Amino acid sequence: MPNSPAEDKIPVVGSASSPQCSEEGLCFSDGRRKVDYVLVFHHRRHGSVRSFASNSVSQDRISIVSNGNFPSAAGSDAAAGRGGSSPGREAASVGEVFVELGGAGENDLTEPADHEMDLIRQEFEASLQEAGLEIERDKELKTQGHSFTRVHAPWPVLCREAEFLRIKVPTKTSYDLKEESGFGSTMSTVWRKMNQPFQPKVPHQDHECTKFLTHCFSRDKLHLYNIPSKDTFFDNATRGRIVYEILRRTVCVRTCQTIGISTLIAKGVYDAAFPLHDGDYKVIGQPEERSDRQVLHDEWAKYSAFYKYQPIDLVRKYFGEKIGLYFAWLGVYTQLLIPASIVGIIVFGYGVATVDTNIPSLEMCDERLNFTMCPLCDGACDFWHLSTACGTARASHLFDNPATVFFAIFMSLWAVLFLEHWKRRQISLSFSWDLTGIEDDEEHPRPRYETILLQKKQRKENKVKKKKKKIKNEAAIEKLTWKDRLPGYFINISSIIFMFALTFSAVFGVIIYRITVSALMAMSPDPETKSNVRVTVTATAVIINLVVILILDEIYGAVALWLTELEIPKTETHFEERLILKAFLLKFMNAYAPIFYVAFFKGRFAGRPGNYVYVFNDYRMEECAPGGCLIELCIQLSIIMLGKQLIQNNIFEIGIPKLKKLVRAIKDKGSAEKKMEEERPPQQWNLDYALAPFEGLTPEYMEMIIQFGFVSLFVASFPLAPLFALLNNVIEIRLDAKKFVTELRRPVAVRAKDIGIWYNILSGMGKFSVIINAFVISFTSDFIPRLVYQYMFSETGTMHGFIDHTLSYFNVSHFKHGTAPQNIEQADITVCRYKDYREPPWSPDAYTISKQYWCVLAARLAFVILFQNLVMFLSLVVAWGIPDVPKTIVEQFKREKKLLVDVFLREEKEKFQLIQSLFSKDATHQLSTNPLSPGQVLPLLGRYSTLPPGPTQGSGDGGGPRARCRAASFSQFTRNIPPSPKNENENSRHTAV
């Protein structure tokens, strides 16, 4: 590809003859051109290989351009152009080798499918060469196993695509960042020194006071950019992104009517396509010579670096903005969990400190009060004393105390503060990463969308051909309509409803398990078994819930992907958003359905003694523990949260990838290809292909979003949730970092301005958490009943007598036949107690809801309204008080904009002065050769003239040569200004400049 004139304006360091690529395994065989991308395909059958000079050549064949890998055969000069040699390649050094695709002999028959794949690859790679890319194949021609096609983007292609993609690059102009002065400067210096041990040792990432202006790349302004070398001006991540953009829009028209590398991988034409890592992650040489991958491994991806900040700028440089924003968000979230954890520990400590002085707990543990409770099951269960539940009551106070209300309000404000802080951090990163002012790129349609659209066009064309009618003025099919997606929508809705029903069925199944096991254990003659019924049933049921949640999580993830494909979204952004919404909806319901049941439904539909609610006519609905359902909610939440994090981190994220890698190694162990490769050092593309493919950030975000729900939604029942989330995230950051650096293929660097739809989900969960916590405090805990009793029904104004106030009476003679305890006649008991607000049996309205119940219900609803409005108001105050854009960023942005305008004005002024000097030289030369006649006037060539010198308008002589006619193209930089400066003012001069 010839260079444009703009590319030859300035000399650039690094010529074609100088070594351009020193890293082994990252270059073409010439050692100069970088490998920017790798395409992998698999030979499934043997083929015959023969020389180019053979006289009989099969009609169907692949022409492989060797780029100098094969010795030049006789007659290669004539064949050099047939392979479509790419720019910068010498034709004399190019040899071609042909691989037969069809019937050369009876033993070398190729299956039609493999024959078609080879033809598609041939056309696709020829299209890549037409786009300017350079291609290299393996030196040896394999007849079985994997083959690698290396792709290199030369400088002209990089420039062309960088301009098309509007990639921002640094200019030569820089400015000093504004530093604080006085007390602020001193505090900043002290803070930097204190943070020094926590900073990663990343080269060129120190505290810099200078920033280079950036501007969207343009081939016409190469002289403005800071280009030390053509090879390093675009980093490896940018080069990979540019090549990927070419790969995703390259079309195969003659063979398969497909667009992009993603479709070819889906069809099996290629097995994989990926950019290369920057060499091995293990440091071999001196520490000063570490690559970016080695720096990330040593300073970021090790568990020993858990106390250090993340090198976010280097992460963004190596993996791209999208992955950089994920880790930046995860870092901000983890940092803000520190104050939440401290407050949670204080709240839990308050519960521990006041458990021995809590009057309701002391009354429940007091055996002298002798509250005889009604049986927990029909027939087999006996009466029991409330004092036996002393341990449950004391444990409940640890999480159900007045400090819990404060903590719920604090966490609601914390969620708002976290989102506001992230918005500021995101804008700061957008400014420092040069993402401000960048509009969303116009996305290409997804390969599946294009395929379905093409099939629709072909069906319509076939239908027209069958009818043999020409339809005039028929509008071309440009997009899919809702009618095309209607089957997918129907399957989506029905499948999601089915998944919801499956989740509720799993929860209901665990409820049945709890009820039946409780009844069976209560019938046991062993007193030890009877005494541990509640603990055993609760623990085993929660473990079953956890296992079901983990299994359904994996199923729902695959189902969400399948359902999204059925909708046929047009672009990758639409596809990702719909996938996220479906996966979040299903996984949210799966993770929180058991918790919602315990928090808001358990024990509320059990009935009362003598009139219980039964399941399958045999089993009573379960009730809350004597200390309330909050302690059970705490147990449920803690086990599911901790178990989900531990199992997902240790088994799903560590164990399963290692297991897959082991299986892959075992499969390849006995192959001849593997033995041959072990004889020589493996190339980087072989090592990277052995890694797991990158499958997106959705699983990583989803895991953290579900954890955010555990931290915010039900935090009133488990104040230690932020602490466990913090401990998990400290490990999670290093685990994800290690996975990205050492276990995954390098992803394409994707540009992104924000975290997308995940922010909306976080914001919605933050608002939803206010409602949930209000209802948990009001209806699940005993906080409101205690307040109502203390200020309305207590005679002394204290909590003494609260337990007796919350227990109702039941006459044991009113038990239905077969439901009373077996030893009821032996026991001298006439009444038993149960937890509810109902009238006593001696009241005219026996067992009806009492006045106290309505008072407590009114107080609970009032608290919900008050809590929501108070927290929402405080949240608005916090959001209003914290500006989204930091003041320093606003000032720097304005300064950069002004400096950038000055740069371009200075450039235009220099161009204008150059034109003026050229015209002046031509005029002087003309005067020296053709002196003026007495009546002839020379036009003024001052700073306002833009016309080339020549005969004046008053002269009728049209002869004489025009001096530098090409200078007329610079007239776009000035306006038509009268030649005489007498009537000009300052404004016109400014406009001219």
N, C-alpha and C positions, 0 to 999 in steps of 0.2 A: 504494500500500500504506500503510495508516495506521500511524503510529508507535505503538509500544507505550508504555505509561505510563512504563516505565523509561527510555525514550529522551528523555523530556521533563524529566528531573530537573534537569539542569544546562544553562545556556546554552553553546552551542558556537560558536566564532568561524566566520564564513563562512556567510552566508545564501544563499538562492536568488537574491536580487537582486544580490548582489555577484559580481564576476568571479571565476570559479573556475579557469579554465584560460587561462593567458597564452601558452603555447607554440603557435605557428602550426603547423597540421597535426596536432595531437594532441587536438583537441576536436571536438565537434559544431559545426554551423553557427551555433549560438547563442553560441559562444565561452565557455560556462560549464561544460558537462559534458565530462568526459574520455572519450576513446576508450579503453576498457579491452581490447577485443578486436575483431578484424576477421575477417569471413567473406568469402570471395571465390568467386564463381561466374562461369561463362562463358556468354554468349549465343551459341548456335550457329546460330540462324535469326532472320530479321527478324520483328518483330511490329508490330501496328498500335497506335498510342497515341492515345487520345482523352480528352476531358474527362469529368469525373465527371458533368456536367450532361446528358450525352447521354441521350436517351430510351430507346434500345435498347441494352441491355448484354448481352454474351454471358454465358451461364450459367457457363462456366469462365473464371475470371480471377484475377489476383493483386491484392489490395488493398494498396497501399503507403502506409504511414503516413509522412507527410513530415516530421513534427516541425517544421513551420514553413518547410520549404524551398520549398514551392509556395504560390503565392497562394491564398487561400481563395476557392473558387468559390461560386456561388449555391447555397444549400441545404446548405452544409457543416455547418451546425449539426445538421442531421438525420443527417448521415453521420459525425459525429465519433466516435460510439461504435462504429461498425461496424469500425473498424480496430483496436480494442482498445488505446486510448491508454494509455500507461504512466504510472506515478505521477509527479506533479509536472508534468504536461503540461496546458496549458490547452486545453479542447475547442474554444474559438472560433478558435484559431489553427491548427487541424489541417485540412489539406485532403487529399483522397484522389485518386489517379490510378489508373486501371485499365489493365492490360496484357492484351490479349486473348490467350488461349491456343488458341483453336480457331476454326474456320471462319467468319471474318468475311467472307471473300471468297475467290475462287479463287486469287489470287496470294499470299495470306497464310496458307496452310495450315501448321500446326505439326505436326512429327513426333510420333507417340505417345510416344516416349522423352522428348523435351523437354517435352511436356505433363505427363508424370508427374513429371519433375524439378521443374517449377514448382509443382505441387501439393504435393510433399513439402516444398519450401522454405517454402511458405505455411504449412503446418501446423507445421513446426518453429519458425519464427519467431514464430508465434502462441503456441506453448507457451513460448517464451522470455519473451514479454511476460506471460504468465500467471504465470511465476515471478518477475516483478518487474523484469526487465531492460528497458532502454530501447533502442530500435533506430532507426537512421537510415540511409537509403539515399542514393545519389548524387543530386545535384540534377537532372542531366539523365537522361532515360530512354534508355539505350543499347539499340539493336537488335542490336548485334554487339559482341563483345569482352568484356572483364572488367568486372564490377560489384562494388562493395564495399559490404558491410553492416557498419556500425559498431555496436558494442554498448557500452552504458554501464551500470554497476551503481550505482544510487543508494545513499545512506547506509543506509536500512533493510535493503536486500538484503545489503550488506556486513556489517552487524551480525549478521543472521540466519545467514549462511553462516560467518562467522568463529567464531560460537559453535558451530555444527555441526562445523566442522573443528578446533576447539580450538586456535586460533591464539593464541600467547602475545603479549601486548602489554605495554608498560611502564606501571607504576603511578606515582602521584605520589610514592611513598616511595622514597628513595634512601639509600645508606649509603656510607661511605668505605672504600675498599679498604685492607687492612692493608699498610703499607709496612715494608720492612726497615729495621733500625736498626743503627748501628755500622758495622763493616767491610763487611757485606753491602750496606748502603745506599750506601756510597762506591763499591764496585765496580759496583753497578748504575748509578749515575750516570755513572761513567767509561765503562762499556760503552755506555750510551745515546748519549753524546757521540761515541764512536768510530763508532757505527753511523749517526749522523745523515746522513752523505753517501749512505748506501745506502738510506735510507728514502724511499718515494714521497711526493710532495707531495699528500696527500689531505686535503681539508678535513674537520674534525671527527673526524679519526682520530689525533690526537696521544695522547700518554701520559696517560690519564685516571685520576684517583684516585677517582672517584665512579661508582657503578653503580646503576641504577634496578632495583627489584624488578619482576619480570614475573609475569604470571598469565594463565591461559587466559581468553580474552575471554568476557564474559557481559553480556547486555543489562541485567541487573538490577544491575550494579555499574559503570555508566558513570561514576559520581561518583568512583570510585577511580582511574580511568585518567588519564594525562596526555594530554589531548586538546587541543592548541593549535588545531587546525582539522580539520573533517570531511574536507577534501580531502586533507590530508597525513598524517592519522593512519595510514591504510593506504597503504603505498608502492605504486608502480606494479606491482612484481613480485607483491605480495600480491593486489592487485586483479585482475591477470591470472589468478592461480591460482584465485581465487574464481569468476571467470566461467567458467574452464575446467571447474571441478567441476560447474557448472550445465549447461554444454554437453554434458559427457560422460554425464550421467544423464537428459537430456531425451529423451522418447520420442515417436516418430511411430507412432501406433496406426492411424489411419484409412487411411493411404496405403501404408506399406511395412513396418510391423511391425519397426522398427529402434530401437536405443537408442544415442544418443550421436553426437557430431560425427565421431568416427573412422570409424564405419560409413558415414556419409553421404559422407565424402570418398572412402572406398573404392568406394562405388557411383557416384561421379561427380556427386553432387548439388551438392557444393561442391568447388572446386579446392584450397582451402587455408583454414586458420584459424590465426591467430597473434596474440599481443599485440604492441603497437608498441614500437619502440625509443624512447628518450628524445630524439627529435630527431636532428639530424645529428651525426656524430662529429667534424666539423671545428669548431674554435673560431672563432666569428665575432665575438662581443662581447669584453668584458673577461674576463681569466682568472678573476676572482673569481666570475663568473656562469656558470661551466662546469657543464653537466649531468653526471650520473653517467657517461653514455656518453663524454662528452668527457674527463673525468678518467681513465677507464679507458684511453682511446686514447692520451692523452699520457703517462701515468705507468706504463702496463702493457703496452700493445700495440705499442710501438715497439722496434725492435732496439737503438736507442741506450740503452734502459733495461735492458739485459741484466744490469747489475751491481747493480740495485736489488732489494730485497725485493718480493714481490707484495703488493698491497693486498687481501688475502684477504677481509677483512670487507666491503669494497665489492663484490668479486666475488660474494660470497654475497648481498649485498643486491640486486644487479642481476639475477643469474642464478638465484638459489636455492641451497639447501644442497647439493644433489646435485652441481652443477657446482663449487661452492665447495670441496667436499671433494676433488674430483678434482684441482684445481689445488693445493690444500694438500698432498695426497699427493705430487703430482709435485714440488713444492718441497722437501718433506722428503727425498724420494729423491735429488734432484739435490744437495742440500746434503751428504748423507752420502756421495755419490760423491767428494767432495773428498778426505777422508782415504784412501779406497780408491785413488784415483788417485795420490796421493803415495806410498803404500806400493808400488803397482805400478811406478812410475817408479824407486823405489829398488831393487826386485828386478831390474828390467831393467838398471839401471846396474851392479848387482853382476855380472850376466852379462857385460856389456861389459868391465868392469874385469878379470875373471878369465879371459877367453877365451884370452889369450896364455899363461896358466899352466896351462891344463887339459890334463892328461896324455893322456887318450883322444883329444882333438882333435889334439894334437901327434903322437901315434902314427899317426893316420890320414893326416896331412899329410906324414909322413916317407917320402920316396921310397926311402930306404935299406932300409926294412923289406920293400918289394917284395912286398906281398900280391897275388897273382894271383887274381882273382875269377872265378867261373864265369859263362858268358854269360847275358845278361838275356833272350834269346829263343832259340828253336830255329833252327838252321841259319844264318840271316843274321847273327846277332850273334857277336862275337868275344870272346875273353878280354879282361879289362880290369884295370887296377891300381886298388887302393883309394885311392891318393893323389889320383886325379882327382876324388874326392868331398870334397876338403878343404873347399871352400866350404860345402857342406851341413853338414859336421860342426861347423864354427865357428859357423854360424848356429843350429844346433840347441842349442848350449851357451847361447846368449842366453836361451833359454826353458826349457831342461832343466838346471837346476843345483840345488844344495841349497837355495837361497833359495826355490825354487818350492814346496817342501813347506811352509815357513813361511807363504808367501802363501796357499796353499790353506786352511790352518787359519785364518788371519786372515780370509779372505773368508767362510768358513763362520760364524765368530763375527760378522762384520759383518752378514750377512743376519739373524741373530737380533737383533742390536742395532738394525738398521733397523726390524724389525717391532715391537720393544718401544717404540722411540722414537715410531713412528707411533701406537701404541695410546695413549700418553700425550698426544700432540698431538691425536688425535681426540677424546679425552675432554675436553681443554681447550677445543677448539672447540665441542663439544656443550654445554658449560657456558656459554661466552660467547655462543653463538647460541641459547640457551634451548631446547635439544633434550632436556635431561635430564627424565626422568619422562614423556616423550611415548611412548605406546604406538603400535604400528604401526596405521595407519589401516585400517579395514575396506575392502578394495578391492572395487570393482564388477567383475563379470565382464567379460571382453573382448568386444568386439562380435562377433567371429567365433564365440566360444563361445556367446553368446546366439543367434546366427543358426542354428548347428547344432542347438542345443537346441530352438529354435522349430520347425525343420524336422522334428525327431524327433517333437515333440508333434503336429504337423499330420499326419504319416504315420500315427501311431497313431490319431488321430481319424478319418482317412479310412478306415483299416482297419476301425474299429468301425462306421462308417456303412455300409460295403459289406456287412458281415455282418448289419446291422440288428439288433444285439443290444445290450442294455444291460448292461454289466458293473457289478455292484454292488460297492461298497467297493473300487474300483480305486484304487490309490495313484497320486497325481499324479507326473508325471515332473519331478523337481527338478534332476537333474544328469546328466551323461554318465558312463557306466560304462566299464570297461576294454574291454568288447566294442565300444563305439563307437570306441574309439581303436586297436583291434587292427590294422586295416589300416595306420594311421600308424606304429605301432610296428614292424610287419614291414618297411615301406619304410625306416624309419630304420636298422634294423640292417643290412639288405642294402646300403643306400647307403653307410653308414659303412665296411662291409667292402670295398665296391668302391673307395671313396676311399683306403683304406689300400693296397689292391692297386695303385691308380694311382700312389701315392707311391713304393711300392717298385719299381714298374716304371720310373718315371723315374730313380730311383737306379741301378737295374740297367742302364738304357740308357746312362747316363753311364759306368758301369764298362766296358761293351762298347766305348764310344767310346775310352776311355783305352787299353784293351788293343789294339784294332785300330790306332789311330794310333801307338802306341808301336812295334808291329811294323812298320808301314809306314815310319816314319821311320828305324827301325834298318836297314832294307834299302836306304836311300838311299846312293848312292855318294859324296855330299857329306860330308866329315868334319865340317864345321861343323854340319850338320843332325843328324848322329849325336851330337855332343857336347851338343846342347841339347834332347835328347829329353825328359828328365824335366821340365825347367822349362817347355817349351812345352806339354806334355800337361797338366801340373798346372794351369797358369794358364788354359788354354782350357776345361778341364773344370770348373773352379770357376766361371768366367763362365757356362757353360751351366747349371750348377746354380743360379746366382743368377737367371737369366732364368726357368727353370722354376719356381723357388720363388715369384717375384713373380706369375707368371701363375696358378699354382695357388692362391695366396693369395686372389686376387680371386674365383676360381671357388668355392673352399671357403666364403668368406664368404656368397655368394649361396645355396649349397647348404645351409649351416647354417640360414639363415633359412627356406628352403623346408621343410626337415625339421621345424623347430620348429613351423611353422604346421600341419603334418600331425598333430602330437600334440594339437592343440587344447587348449593350457593354459587354465586357467580365468581367472587373473588376470595382470596385467602383470608382477608380480614373478616368478611361476612361468615365464612366457614368457621373461623376460629371463635368468633363471638357466639355463634349459635351452638357450637360444641361446648363452649364454656358454660353457657346458660343451662344446657341440658344436663351436663355432668354435675354442675353445682346443685341443681334442683334435686337430682336423684341422690347424690351423695349426702346432701344436707338432710334430706328426709331419712336416709338410711342411718346416719350417725346420731341424729337427735330424736328420732321417734321414741326409742325406749326412755330417754331422759324426759321428754315431754309427758309421757304416760305417768312416770313416777311423780313428776312435779305437779301436774294439774288434774290427773284423773284417778290415780290410785286411791282407794279408800273413800271416794266421794259417791260411789254408787253401790256400796256394800249393803245398805239397808240398816236395820237395827235388830236386836234380839227379838225373836218371835216373828219377824217379817224380813228375813234376809233375802238378798237377790242371789239366784243360783245360776250356774253355768251348766248346761246339759242336764238340768233338773237334779243334779247330784252334788255338785261342788259349789261351795259358797265363794262369792267374790272376795278377793283378799282385801285386808285392811292395812292401814298404816301402823307402824310401831307405836307403842305407848308414848314415846318421846316425840312423835310426829314424823311426817314423811321427809323432812329436810335431811335427816341423817342418812336415810336411804338414798335420797337424791345425791348427797355428797359421795356416798360409796359408789353409786352407779357412775357418776361423772368422773371420779378419780380413776377408777379401774379402766373405764373405756378410754379416757384421755391418755393415761400412761401406757396402757397396753397397746393402743393404736400407734402411739409414737415409737415405742420400743420395738414392736414387731415390724412396723413398716420400715424403720431405719435399719434394723439389724438383719431382717430376713429379706424384705422386698428390695431394698436399695443396695444392700451389700451382698447378701447370700445368693439371690437369684442371678444377678449379673455374673458373679464368679462361677456359679454352676453352669450357666450358658457358655462361658468362656472355656470351662473344663470340658464340656461336651464337644464343643467345636474343636478343641485341641486333640481330643481322643479320635474324632472322625478323621482328622488330617494327619494323624500320627503315622499311619502305615503307608501313606501314598508315596509314590515315587517322586512326585513333584516336591513334596516336603523334604525328602532326603536330599534331593538335588539342591534345594535352596539352602539347606543347612550347611552345605559345603562352602558357601560363600556368605559374607555378611548380608543380612536382609536389608532391602531398601526401605526408605521411609514409607512408601506407598503400601508395601507389604505389611509393615507394622501397623499402619493406620487402618488398613482394611480388616485386620484381626480384631479391632476395637468394636464396641457396640455402636450402632448408629444413633445419632441424636434425634429424639422424637418430640421435641418441643418442650416448652416450659409449663404447659398446663398441669401436669402432675405435681410439679414443684409448688406452683402457686396454690393448687387445690389443697394440698396438704397443710400449707400455712393458713389458708382461709378457714379451713375447718378448725384448726387450732385456735385461730382468732375468735371463732364462735365459742369454743370452750372457755376462753379467757374472759369474754365479754358478756355472753348471753346469760349464763347461770353462775356468774362469779359470786353472787350473793350466797350461794350454798357452799362454795369451796374457795375460800380466800387464798389458798395456796396454789391455785391454778396458774397465776402469773409466774410463780417461782419455778414450777416444773416446766412451764413453757420456755422460760429463760434458759434453764439447763439444757433442754432439748435443742434449742436453737443455736446455742454455742457449739454444740456438736454438729448440728445440721449444716451450718455454714461451711465448716471444714469438710464435712462429708460430701456435700454438693461440689465444693471446690475440687476435691480429690477426684470425684467422678468426672467432672468436666475436663480436668487437666490430664488425667492418666487413663481413664476407662472409656471415654467416648471419642468418636471421631470429631474432628474440628467442625463445628457448625458454620454455616455461612453467616457472615456479619450482617445482621439486619438492622436497618436504621429505624428508630422509634423515638417519639417525643415524650411518651408517658407509658404507664403500665396498662393503659387501655381500659377495658371493661372491668378489670379487677378493682379499680378504684371505686366504681359505682357500686360494686358488690360490697366492698368494705364500708362504704358510706351507708348503704342500706342496712347492713348488719349492725352498724353502730346505733342507728336510730331504732332498730328492732330490739336491740339489747335494753334500751331504756324501758320499753313496754314489758319485756320478759322479766327483768329484775323487779319492776314494780309489782307484778303479779306474784312473783316468787316470794317477796317479802310480805305481801298482803295475805295471800291465800295458802302458801305452803308452810311458811314459818308461823310461830306463835307470837310474833312481835305485836301485831294489832290486838289479838285477844288479851294480851297482858296489859297493854295500855288501857283498853276499855275497862278491864276489871279494876285496875288500879285507880282510875279517875271517875268511875261511875258506880261500881258495885262494892268496892272494898270499904269496909266500915272504918278501918284504920288508915286508909290511904297507902297501904303497903301491899306487897305481893303475898302476904300470908293468906292462906285459904284459896289460892288460885286453882290448885289441882282439884279440890273438892268442887269448885265452881264449874269446872269444865266437864265433870263427870255426871251423867244422868243415871237415874234408877230404873231397874227393871225387876218386876215381880216374877220369880222363877216359876210360879205356877202357871204363867202365861206361855211357857214354851209349847210349841206344837208337838204333837205326838211323834216320838222317835228322835227328836232333836235335843232333848234334855240330857245332861250327863247321866251316866249309868248309876252313880252313887249319890244321886240327888236326895234319895230318901234317907240315906245314912247321914249325910251332911246336914247340920242344923243351920241351913241358909235359906232365908226368905227372899232377899233381894240381892241383886248383883249390880255392878256399875259398868258403864260403857261410856266411851268418849263421844259426846254429842251434846247439843243444846236442845233438850226435849223436856216436855212436862213429865212429872213423876206419875207413877201408876195410880196414886190416890187423888190426882187432879181430875176435875170433870172432863178436861180435854187430855186424857192420858195419852202419852207418847206422841203428841203433836209438837211441832216446832215451837220453842219458847220465845219469849220476848227478847232474851239475851242474844239469841241467834240473829235476829233482825238488827239489833244494835251493832253487833260485831260485823255483820255484812255491810251495813251502811258505812261503818268506819273503814272497812277494807276498800270499798269503792271510792270513798273520799280520799284515802291515802294514794290510791292509784292515780287519780286525777291530779292531786297535789304534787306527787312525785314526778309525774311526766312533765307537767308544766314547769316545775322548778328546774328540772334538769335541762329541758329544752331551752329555757330562758338563759341559763348559765352557759349552755353550749353556744347559743347565738352570741353571747357576750365574748366568749373565748374566741370564736371565729372572727368576730368583728375586731377584736383587739389585736389579732395577729395578722398583719398584711400578708397576702399571698406571695408577693414579690419583695424580696429584701431590698432595702434602700440602696445598698452598695451595688446591687445588680442593676437597678434602674439607672444609677449614675454612670456605671461602666458602659451600659448599653448605649446611652446617649453619647458618651464620649467616643465610643467606637464608630458609631454612625457618622459623627462629625468628622472624625479622622479619615474615614473611608471616602467621604465626599471630597475632602481636601486632596486625597491621593488621586482621585480621578480628575479633579479640576486641574491639579498640577500636571497630570499626564496630557490633558487636552491642551494646556498652555504650552508644554514642551513641543507637542506636535505642531501647534500654530507657529511657534518661533522657528521650528525647522523649515516649515513651508516658506516663511518669510525670508529666511536666509537663502534658501534655494532661489527664490524669485529675484532677490537682490543680486546674486551672482550672475544670473542670466541677463539681467538688465545691464549690468556693468559690461558684460561680454558683448552685448548687442551695441552698446554705445561705442565701444572701442573698435568694432568692425564697421558699423553704420552710423556715422555722426548725424545728429539731428539737423534738419533743415531749419531756417529761421522761423518759419511759421508752425513748426511741429512742437507739441508739448508732451513731455514724458509723464505718464500716469503716476500718481503718488503711490509708492509701495511702502506705506507705513504699516502700523500694527492692525489697521482696519481693512487692508486690501487682501483679497483672496483670489484675484484673477491673475492669470499668467501674463507676463509682459508681452507686448506685441504692438501692432499698430493701434493707434488711438481710434476711438469711435468716430472722431471727426475726420479722420483720414480716409480717403476713399481707396487707398491702396490696399487691396486684399492680399497682396503677396507677402512674402517673408515667412520663414518657418515659425511654427508655434513652439514656444519653449515649454517642454515638460507638460504635455497634455495630460499625463497621468495625475498631475497635481490637482486637477479638477475634482478628483474623487474625494478630496479632503474638504470639499465645500459643505459636507454635512456637519462639520464642527463649527461653522459660522453662519451668520445670516447675511442676506444681501444688504449691504450697508452702502450708502452713497459714498462716492470717492472723496468728496470734500469733507474735511473734519470740522468745518465751521459750525454747522448746525447740530453737532453731536453733543450729547450730555453724558454724565456719568452712568446713567442707567443703560444707555445704549452700549457703552464700553463694557459694562459688566455682562450684558447679554452676549456681546461678541465673544468674550472669553468663555 
